[in-house]
């Protein structure tokens, strides 16, 4: 069973392609890619229109191999009875063999090299197809769509299948700096690229077409749901509450009592054997979760195997003292929310610490910790912070990134923004703390918690008929256990 899905940069893919060209005849990789693209497009036509023959497809063709992939795929579709029109954005540099193959199959070709200004003339270029193939640029492309291409794409009202990646989106960072294609489906050739995880809203559904690449170990990867479920801590026949992990939580305040409830509740739901709470929110925590063992101070909390500090904890002198006390232990510690604000003001709190530490910033907290914005290359940014501070960093977002020092970055694409709501981060930090208390690796704990957290948010949103809008933190918390059961079911082959 594969434990992860790798994502490979443009340079890594080009190197793998160069090696492939030494093993197969010239043109075979493009034929494989084109056949896979045509197969996906045919499936889309069948699903959307009920058939293939007699349907129409427009190709948006740029220069280079990606345009060639689209042209060859168009020739294959034409032989299946599809009316295919290729719109050439750079006719002089169109892939000659692909263009000849399309013409031989009976496809039509239009020159869109000049500027168009009116909506009617733009729609005249693309026609009224059942589906559009985006073959404008590939992994060598950088920057947004050129004006002519942007005008054509803006005039479309048909579903789009992107060849390899949506044009105008950076293949390595997923950054979008201007006009770009928003695809309904993206057909990845040979390997997943970072864009497929980091800019998923632009990619739509992603289909991988193998073309025979031999790829290195990935520097960016996503945990397989079944692997997450298989390694999630569940009690064995000889376990007790201590061997399952005791999570300590120092969170909440008079201003934010709910943070303590959400964080401790998440640690419970994530299958901690015991949760101990330290702080001023004991009454609220115990009213919701009487199984929690509560104390007023860290010193009086008792034995724990990890700490979670920060959600709603405040940033005053007392909070600073409590954070220093937690970080002085030799236990794994998750620092979130107010704890990150304290660390940004006093990074020396981590000085000399050798035990495992996980920081969970959103973009604003990241900027406070580092003194600069995340920037377009989120993977490089999170990796740099992890290496510089020698901690594990979880950078929140729809594509959550987890970096540990000198290790591949893990990514979790949430599939939506259901968790974009107040208190959701408190739940996430509690789940991470529970996994650390059970002895799991910090990077795995953070990535697995992000996977379960995203799934819980999706389950909560759909159960409450809120598709298309965020859910709230309370139902998200209530769906952590169902999310874990679902991941376990993946591991057991029940999905």
Beta strands, then each sheet from edge to edge (+ up, - down):
strand 1: 4-7
strand 2: 56-61
strand 3: 83-88
strand 4: 108-111
strand 5: 131-135
strand 6: 159-163
strand 7: 185-189
strand 8: 205-209
strand 9: 220-223
strand 10: 246-250
strand 11: 274-278
strand 12: 293-295
strand 13: 306-309
strand 14: 332-335
strand 15: 357-359
strand 16: 392-395
strand 17: 399-403
strand 18: 409-413
sheet 1: 1+ 9- 18- 17+ 16- 15- 14- 13- 10- 11- 12-
sheet 2: 4+ 3+ 2+ 5+ 6+ 7+ 8+
end
